[in-house]
Amino acid sequence: MDPISFVHQQLTPAKEFPPFKPGDNITVTYRIVEGNKERTQSFKGDVIKRQGRGYTATFTVRKVSDGIGVERTFPLYSPNIESIVLNKTGKVRRAKLYYLRERSGKSARIREKR
Amino acid sequence: MTSIFEADGRQTACTIIEAGPCVVTQVKTPENDGYHALQIAFGERKEKNTPRPLRQHFAKANTSPKRYVREIRDPEIQKQVGELITCDIFQEGEIVNVIGTSKGKGFQGVVKRHHFRGVGESTHGQHDRSRAPGSIGASSFPSRVLKGMRMAGRMGNERVKVKGLRILKIFPEQHYILVSGSVPGHNGSIVLIEK
């Protein structure tokens, strides 16, 4: 076995998550550590990118909160992610949905895949 | 390189180094050689591809021929010829330096090689100046270019020491050491770890 897969087999716990893609609407529940207090928060939005592969992969979720676009990038294998829930699968033609940043309102919607 | 998650959930970039086991092939002493050093060897090598003098040298240390041989000046550890140096001389959480040969970059300009900023702007009628080195000195005095003037040239492929890397994890059975951050050289190249 090559060293990188060996190290991750030892140190990175395997995780289960739904197979989500760019354009999908997901809810990420993650832990926040403040001092010695810990709480969970959820972030619901559209996946605009999945980047990297293997244990260092990340994904970016975008939502519009009070009229302001908010994006968060999570490492896929982060131990702080408690769960990922797939709400809707979207129909998109691109792997990276950066064009959503310039759009708002109706044109920023993603059609649902049926 | 890869990255792992630490106990507090932070992602840390790290490099896996196969650290040893290295065999001590010679102990240099001030009486014999004028200085104190350990000669250590690492990596297998076929006997038929090893010159006979080297084969005899390794036979003295009671080992098979090795690919790489390096000398450690004034070592802190005491070892005899034929003994192994493994990754258990390091501890997790320890700060180490890693020495290696950096990747060769070829003939590079001053912007990449010395972090110059180039001359002029890309518009306003200027052209071909945005990666130029600018002036390299005065005119009739000194009538020459001063030694050590930073110019374009070969970059990389030189000895580099990266200081202050933290040992994140040690796998003694596999001889793997996980070190935070990056390390000089290509994948699979040889480095020296010092405390």
Interface residues (C-beta under 8 A of the other chain):
Chain A: P3 I4 F6 V7 H8 Q10 L11 T12 R31 V33 G54 Y55 T56 P75 Y77 S78 P79 N80
Chain B: T2 S3 I4 F5 D8 G9 Q11 I16 E18 K169 F171 Q174 Y176 L178
